[in-house]
């Protein structure tokens, strides 16, 4: 999953791209509620947000299928 972060400007009329991160949702399967911190990668070196961290909390519940699986 590709997660990106935007900053609103001028009361929501425009926005600026701050950064993005990629998540592999298979790593969270069967874990219940999990938190992870990810380093944001910049879209452009001119707007690089060094050391910008994004904290994501994911809650996954298995609805059906085999409970024994490999990531």
DSSP file (Angstrom, degrees, kcal/mol; ACC not computed):
  #  RESIDUE AA STRUCTURE BP1 BP2  ACC     N-H-->O    O-->H-N    N-H-->O    O-->H-N    TCO  KAPPA ALPHA  PHI   PSI    X-CA   Y-CA   Z-CA
    1    1 A X              0   0    0      0, 0.0    22,-3.2     0, 0.0     2,-0.6   0.000 360.0 360.0 360.0 135.2    0.0    0.0    0.0
    2    2 A X  E     -A   22   0A   0     20,-0.2     2,-0.5    18,-0.0    20,-0.2  -0.875 360.0-169.4 -99.5 116.0    1.3    3.4   -1.0
    3    3 A X  E     -A   21   0A   0     18,-2.9    18,-2.6    -2,-0.6     2,-0.3  -0.917   5.3-176.8-109.7 129.4    0.6    6.0    1.8
    4    4 A X  E     -A   20   0A   0     -2,-0.5     2,-0.5    16,-0.2    16,-0.2  -0.935  15.6-142.2-127.3 153.9    1.2    9.7    1.1
    5    5 A X  E     -A   19   0A   0     14,-2.7    13,-2.7    -2,-0.3    14,-1.2  -0.947  15.4-170.4-119.6 128.9    0.9   12.8    3.2
    6    6 A X  E     -A   17   0A   0     -2,-0.5     2,-0.5    11,-0.2    11,-0.2  -0.877  13.0-145.5-117.6 149.5   -0.4   16.1    2.1
    7    7 A X  E     -A   16   0A   0      9,-2.6     9,-2.3    -2,-0.3     2,-0.2  -0.968  21.0-129.6-114.2 126.6   -0.4   19.5    3.8
    8    8 A X  E     -A   15   0A   0     -2,-0.5     2,-0.3     7,-0.2     7,-0.3  -0.503  25.6-169.0 -74.3 142.1   -3.3   21.9    3.2
    9    9 A X  E >>> +A   14   0A   0      5,-3.1     5,-1.8    -2,-0.2     4,-0.7  -0.942  60.5  14.1-127.5 151.4   -2.5   25.4    2.2
   10   10 A X  G >45S-     0   0    0     -2,-0.3     3,-0.9     1,-0.2    -1,-0.2   0.887 133.8 -48.6  54.8  48.3   -4.7   28.5    1.9
   11   11 A X  G 345S-     0   0    0      1,-0.2    -1,-0.2    -3,-0.1    -3,-0.0   0.778 110.1 -51.0  68.3  27.7   -7.6   27.1    3.8
   12   12 A X  G <45S+     0   0    0     -3,-0.6    -1,-0.2     2,-0.3    -2,-0.2   0.492 110.4 114.5  90.3   3.8   -7.8   23.8    1.9
   13   13 A X  T <<5S+     0   0    0     -3,-0.9     2,-0.3    -4,-0.7    -3,-0.2   0.744  86.1  10.4 -79.1 -22.5   -7.8   25.4   -1.6
   14   14 A X  E   < -A    9   0A   0     -5,-1.8    -5,-3.1     2,-0.0     2,-0.3  -0.916  69.8-151.8-145.5 171.8   -4.5   23.9   -2.4
   15   15 A X  E     -A    8   0A   0     -2,-0.3     2,-0.4    -7,-0.3    -7,-0.2  -0.956   8.7-139.7-146.1 162.6   -2.0   21.4   -1.0
   16   16 A X  E     -A    7   0A   0     -9,-2.3    -9,-2.6    -2,-0.3     2,-0.5  -0.991  25.5-123.2-125.4 133.2    1.7   20.5   -0.9
   17   17 A X  E     +A    6   0A   0     -2,-0.4   -11,-0.2   -11,-0.2    26,-0.2  -0.644  28.7 178.9 -75.6 122.9    3.0   16.9   -1.1
   18   18 A X  E     -     0   0A   0    -13,-2.7    31,-0.4    -2,-0.5     2,-0.3   0.854  51.4 -60.7 -93.0 -41.9    5.1   16.3    2.0
   19   19 A X  E     -A    5   0A   0    -14,-1.2   -14,-2.7    23,-0.2    -1,-0.3  -0.985  41.4-128.6 175.2-179.6    6.2   12.7    1.5
   20   20 A X  E     -AB   4  41A   0     21,-2.1    21,-2.9    -2,-0.3     2,-0.3  -0.956   9.1-166.7-148.2 163.6    5.3    9.0    1.0
   21   21 A X  E     -A    3   0A   0    -18,-2.6   -18,-2.9    -2,-0.3     2,-0.4  -0.978  19.1-130.0-149.5 154.4    6.0    5.6    2.4
   22   22 A X  E     -A    2   0A   0     -2,-0.3     2,-0.4   -20,-0.2   -20,-0.2  -0.911  20.7-165.2-109.2 133.5    5.2    2.1    1.2
   23   23 A X        -     0   0    0    -22,-3.2     2,-0.8    -2,-0.4     3,-0.1  -0.947  16.9-144.1-118.7 138.8    3.6   -0.5    3.5
   24   24 A X    >   -     0   0    0     -2,-0.4     3,-1.5     1,-0.1     4,-0.3  -0.885  12.8-165.6 -97.5 104.2    3.4   -4.3    3.0
   25   25 A X  G >  S+     0   0    0     -2,-0.8     3,-1.2     1,-0.3     4,-0.5   0.698  80.6  73.1 -67.3 -19.2    0.0   -5.1    4.5
   26   26 A X  G >  S+     0   0    0      1,-0.3     3,-0.7     2,-0.2    -1,-0.3   0.789  87.7  63.6 -64.3 -26.5    0.9   -8.9    4.6
   27   27 A X  G <  S+     0   0    0     -3,-1.5    -1,-0.3     1,-0.2    -2,-0.2   0.750 104.0  47.1 -67.6 -23.0    3.2   -8.2    7.5
   28   28 A X  G X  S+     0   0    0     -3,-1.2     3,-1.9    -4,-0.3     4,-0.3   0.491  80.7 125.8 -96.9  -5.5    0.3   -7.1    9.6
   29   29 A X  T <  S+     0   0    0     -3,-0.7    -3,-0.0    -4,-0.5    32,-0.0  -0.327  83.7   2.3 -61.9 129.0   -2.0  -10.0    8.8
   30   30 A X  T 3  S+     0   0    0      1,-0.1    -1,-0.3    -2,-0.1    -2,-0.1   0.536 101.1 107.8  76.4   7.2   -3.3  -11.8   11.9
   31   31 A X    <   -     0   0    0     -3,-1.9     2,-0.3     1,-0.3    -2,-0.1   0.574  66.3-148.3 -92.7 -10.1   -1.5   -9.4   14.3
   32   32 A X  E     +C   60   0B   0     28,-0.7    28,-1.9    -4,-0.3     2,-0.5  -0.620  67.7   4.6  75.8-136.6   -4.6   -7.5   15.6
   33   33 A X  E    S+C   59   0B   0     -2,-0.3     2,-0.4    26,-0.3    26,-0.3  -0.740  77.7 171.0 -88.5 125.9   -3.8   -3.9   16.4
   34   34 A X  E     -C   58   0B   0     24,-3.1    24,-3.1    -2,-0.5     2,-0.4  -0.991  20.8-152.1-136.7 139.8   -0.2   -2.9   15.5
   35   35 A X  E     +C   57   0B   0     -2,-0.4     2,-0.3    22,-0.2    22,-0.2  -0.889  16.7 176.8-111.0 145.2    1.6    0.4   15.5
   36   36 A X  E     -C   56   0B   0     20,-2.6    20,-3.2    -2,-0.4     2,-0.5  -0.997  20.8-143.4-145.5 142.7    4.5    1.2   13.2
   37   37 A X  E     -C   55   0B   0     -2,-0.3     2,-0.4    18,-0.2    18,-0.2  -0.921  21.0-170.1-107.6 134.5    6.6    4.3   12.5
   38   38 A X  E     -C   54   0B   0     16,-2.6    16,-2.7    -2,-0.5     2,-0.5  -0.950  23.3-123.3-125.7 142.0    7.8    4.9    9.0
   39   39 A X  E     -C   53   0B   0     -2,-0.4     2,-0.3    14,-0.2    14,-0.2  -0.726  32.7-125.3 -81.7 126.9   10.3    7.4    7.6
   40   40 A X        -     0   0    0     12,-2.9     2,-0.4    -2,-0.5    12,-0.3  -0.542  17.0-145.5 -75.0 136.5    8.7    9.6    5.0
   41   41 A X  B     -B   20   0A   0    -21,-2.9   -21,-2.1    -2,-0.3     2,-0.2  -0.845  21.5-119.9 -98.7 139.0   10.5    9.7    1.6
   42   42 A X        -     0   0    0     -2,-0.4   -23,-0.2   -23,-0.2     6,-0.1  -0.477   4.8-146.4 -82.0 149.0   10.4   13.0   -0.2
   43   43 A X  S    S+     0   0    0      1,-0.2     2,-0.4     4,-0.2    -1,-0.1   0.837  89.0  19.2 -75.1 -35.7    8.8   13.5   -3.7
   44   44 A X  S >  S-     0   0    0      1,-0.1     3,-0.9     3,-0.1    -1,-0.2  -0.992  71.1-130.6-139.4 140.8   11.4   16.2   -4.6
   45   45 A X  G >  S+     0   0    0     -2,-0.4     3,-0.9     1,-0.2    -1,-0.1   0.770 109.0  62.0 -63.8 -23.7   14.8   17.0   -3.2
   46   46 A X  G 3  S+     0   0    0      1,-0.2    -1,-0.2    -3,-0.0    -4,-0.0   0.831 113.0  34.3 -69.2 -32.3   13.7   20.7   -3.0
   47   47 A X  G <  S+     0   0    0     -3,-0.9    -1,-0.2     2,-0.0    -4,-0.2  -0.047  84.4 155.3-112.0  29.7   10.9   19.8   -0.5
   48   48 A X    <   -     0   0    0     -3,-0.9     2,-0.9    -6,-0.1   -29,-0.1  -0.395  32.9-154.4 -63.2 127.1   12.7   17.0    1.3
   49   49 A X    >   -     0   0    0    -31,-0.4     3,-1.4    -2,-0.1    -9,-0.2  -0.725  18.4-156.5-102.9  79.9   11.3   16.5    4.8
   50   50 A X  T 3  S+     0   0    0     -2,-0.9     3,-0.1     1,-0.3    -9,-0.1  -0.286  71.8   5.7 -61.9 139.9   14.3   15.0    6.6
   51   51 A X  T 3  S+     0   0    0      1,-0.2     2,-0.6   -11,-0.2    -1,-0.3   0.736  86.1 154.4  59.4  27.5   13.7   12.9    9.7
   52   52 A X    <   -     0   0    0     -3,-1.4   -12,-2.9   -12,-0.3     2,-0.4  -0.778  25.6-162.4 -86.7 121.2    9.9   13.2    9.2
   53   53 A X  E     -C   39   0B   0     -2,-0.6     2,-0.5   -14,-0.2   -14,-0.2  -0.829  10.2-158.8-107.5 143.2    8.2   10.2   10.8
   54   54 A X  E     -C   38   0B   0    -16,-2.7   -16,-2.6    -2,-0.4     2,-0.6  -0.986   9.0-152.2-119.6 122.0    4.7    8.9   10.2
   55   55 A X  E     -C   37   0B   0     -2,-0.5     2,-0.4   -18,-0.2   -18,-0.2  -0.852  15.4-172.3 -98.6 124.6    3.1    6.8   12.9
   56   56 A X  E     -C   36   0B   0    -20,-3.2   -20,-2.6    -2,-0.6     2,-0.5  -0.952  10.9-162.8-120.0 132.3    0.5    4.3   11.6
   57   57 A X  E     -C   35   0B   0     -2,-0.4     2,-0.4   -22,-0.2   -22,-0.2  -0.973  12.1-173.1-114.4 125.6   -1.8    2.1   13.6
   58   58 A X  E     -C   34   0B   0    -24,-3.1   -24,-3.1    -2,-0.5     2,-0.5  -0.961  11.5-164.4-121.7 133.6   -3.4   -0.8   11.8
   59   59 A X  E     -C   33   0B   0     -2,-0.4     2,-0.4   -26,-0.3   -26,-0.3  -0.956  15.4-179.2-118.3 111.8   -6.1   -3.1   13.2
   60   60 A X  E     -C   32   0B   0    -28,-1.9   -28,-0.7    -2,-0.5     2,-0.4  -0.935   7.9-173.6-116.7 132.9   -6.6   -6.3   11.2
   61   61 A X        -     0   0    0     -2,-0.4     2,-0.5   -30,-0.1    -2,-0.0  -0.982  24.8-127.4-122.2 135.3   -9.0   -9.0   11.9
   62   62 A X        -     0   0    0     -2,-0.4     3,-0.1     1,-0.2     5,-0.0  -0.709  23.3-177.7 -83.5 122.8   -9.1  -12.3   10.0
   63   63 A X        -     0   0    0     -2,-0.5     2,-0.3     1,-0.3    -1,-0.2   0.847  63.4 -17.8 -88.9 -38.2  -12.6  -13.0    8.7
   64   64 A X  S    S+     0   0    0      2,-0.1    -1,-0.3     3,-0.0     2,-0.2  -0.978  88.8  67.7-160.3 166.5  -12.1  -16.4    7.1
   65   65 A X  S    S-     0   0    0     -2,-0.3     2,-0.3    -3,-0.1    -3,-0.0  -0.498  84.8 -32.5 110.5-179.7   -9.4  -18.7    5.8
   66   66 A X        -     0   0    0     -2,-0.2    -2,-0.1     1,-0.1     0, 0.0  -0.581  42.5-150.2 -78.1 132.8   -6.5  -20.7    7.3
   67   67 A X  S    S+     0   0    0     -2,-0.3     2,-0.8     1,-0.1    -1,-0.1   0.639  81.9  77.4 -79.4 -13.4   -4.9  -19.2   10.4
   68   68 A X        +     0   0    0      2,-0.0     2,-0.3     0, 0.0    -2,-0.1  -0.868  65.4 135.0 -98.9 110.0   -1.6  -20.8    9.5
   69   69 A X        -     0   0    0     -2,-0.8     2,-0.4     0, 0.0    -2,-0.0  -0.958  48.3-120.6-148.8 162.9    0.1  -18.8    6.7
   70   70 A X              0   0    0     -2,-0.3    -2,-0.0     1,-0.1   -44,-0.0  -0.858 360.0 360.0-108.1 145.0    3.4  -17.3    5.8
   71   71 A X              0   0    0     -2,-0.4   -45,-0.1   -44,-0.1    -1,-0.1   0.446 360.0 360.0 -79.2 360.0    4.0  -13.7    5.2
